[in-house]
Amino acid sequence: MVKPVFLVDFNEMLEADLVLLAKEDTRADIHGNVVSLKEGMDVSLCMDDTDTKGRSDVLVASGVIEKNRSTGWAAHVKWCCRIDLNGIRHHSEC
């Protein structure tokens, strides 16, 4: 099965490897397909970005969905994604 790919904002990190994903139990992927989210689900993430020369170069990451346990500014978000050891990188680096 192909992993769903979600557009995220890597500026919304709760930890160095934990990004906010969704307030609800479903979310549309980059193709508009509605995906039911669940703990432990493998996903891919992306965010529009540019390289050091100003050219478009999407940021990408992979990880696993987990419930948000934050009690701070992001407590209203239900789901996060724990980014794997490959981290966040530009697509051109993959």
Backbone torsions as a table, in degrees:
resi	resn	phi	psi	omega
1	MET	NA	137.7	178.8
2	VAL	-78.4	135.2	178.9
3	LYS	-70.2	138.7	174.0
4	PRO	-67.9	149.8	178.4
5	VAL	-115.5	127.0	-178.8
6	PHE	-117.7	141.1	172.9
7	LEU	-80.8	125.2	179.6
8	VAL	-129.3	174.2	173.9
9	ASP	-113.4	105.0	-179.0
10	PHE	-68.9	-0.4	172.2
11	ASN	-83.4	-9.2	179.5
12	GLU	-103.0	58.5	-179.1
13	MET	-93.9	132.4	174.1
14	LEU	-87.1	-31.0	176.3
15	GLU	-142.0	173.9	-178.1
16	ALA	-59.5	-24.1	-178.9
17	ASP	-126.9	23.8	-176.9
18	LEU	-134.8	114.9	-177.8
19	VAL	-114.4	146.7	176.2
20	LEU	-66.5	143.5	-177.2
21	LEU	-125.0	-51.8	-173.8
22	ALA	-159.0	148.2	175.3
23	LYS	-86.7	-23.6	-174.9
24	GLU	-114.0	177.8	179.9
25	ASP	-83.7	-4.4	175.3
26	THR	-131.7	157.2	177.4
27	ARG	-156.9	144.1	177.1
28	ALA	-78.4	136.6	175.5
29	ASP	-82.4	-175.4	-176.2
30	ILE	-67.9	-12.1	178.4
31	HIS	-99.4	0.4	-179.7
32	GLY	88.4	1.7	177.1
33	ASN	-75.6	132.0	177.4
34	VAL	-80.3	124.6	-175.8
35	VAL	-115.2	131.4	173.6
36	SER	-79.5	125.0	-177.2
37	LEU	-90.6	143.6	176.7
38	LYS	-151.2	153.5	179.6
39	GLU	-56.6	133.9	176.9
40	GLY	87.3	-1.8	-179.2
41	MET	-72.1	131.5	176.0
42	ASP	-79.5	131.0	179.8
43	VAL	-139.6	163.8	171.1
44	SER	-113.7	151.3	-177.1
45	LEU	-128.0	152.6	175.1
46	CYS	-150.1	160.4	177.6
47	MET	-153.9	135.0	176.4
48	ASP	-61.5	139.6	179.9
49	ASP	-159.2	175.8	175.1
50	THR	-129.0	156.4	177.3
51	ASP	-83.4	-174.8	-176.3
52	THR	-66.7	-14.9	178.9
53	LYS	-101.8	7.9	177.8
54	GLY	84.0	7.2	178.5
55	ARG	-86.3	147.3	178.5
56	SER	-60.2	128.2	178.1
57	ASP	-154.2	98.1	-174.2
58	VAL	-60.5	138.2	170.9
59	LEU	-82.3	139.1	-179.0
60	VAL	-134.5	156.7	174.9
61	ALA	-161.2	162.3	173.7
62	SER	-127.0	156.0	179.3
63	GLY	-175.6	-165.6	-175.8
64	VAL	-126.9	135.2	179.4
65	ILE	-72.4	138.8	172.4
66	GLU	-142.9	155.9	177.6
67	LYS	-67.8	143.1	177.2
68	ASN	-72.7	128.5	178.6
69	ARG	-111.2	7.7	-178.1
70	SER	-68.7	142.4	175.0
71	THR	-113.9	3.7	-177.7
72	GLY	-92.7	-140.1	-173.9
73	TRP	-61.3	-19.5	-177.0
74	ALA	-109.2	18.5	-176.3
75	ALA	-61.7	-22.1	-178.6
76	HIS	-75.8	-10.2	-179.7
77	VAL	-90.7	132.4	-176.5
78	LYS	-86.6	-38.3	-172.8
79	TRP	-122.0	142.2	175.7
80	CYS	-127.7	173.5	174.0
81	CYS	-128.3	125.7	175.5
82	ARG	-86.6	111.9	-175.7
83	ILE	-74.2	137.6	-176.8
84	ASP	-73.5	180.0	-174.8
85	LEU	-64.5	-15.3	176.2
86	ASN	-72.4	-18.2	176.5
87	GLY	68.5	-165.4	178.1
88	ILE	-95.3	129.5	-178.1
89	ARG	-146.1	162.3	174.6
90	HIS	-73.6	145.3	179.9
91	HIS	-55.8	-35.1	-179.5
92	SER	-66.3	-16.0	179.5
93	GLU	-89.3	-8.5	-175.8
94	CYS	-81.7	NA	NA
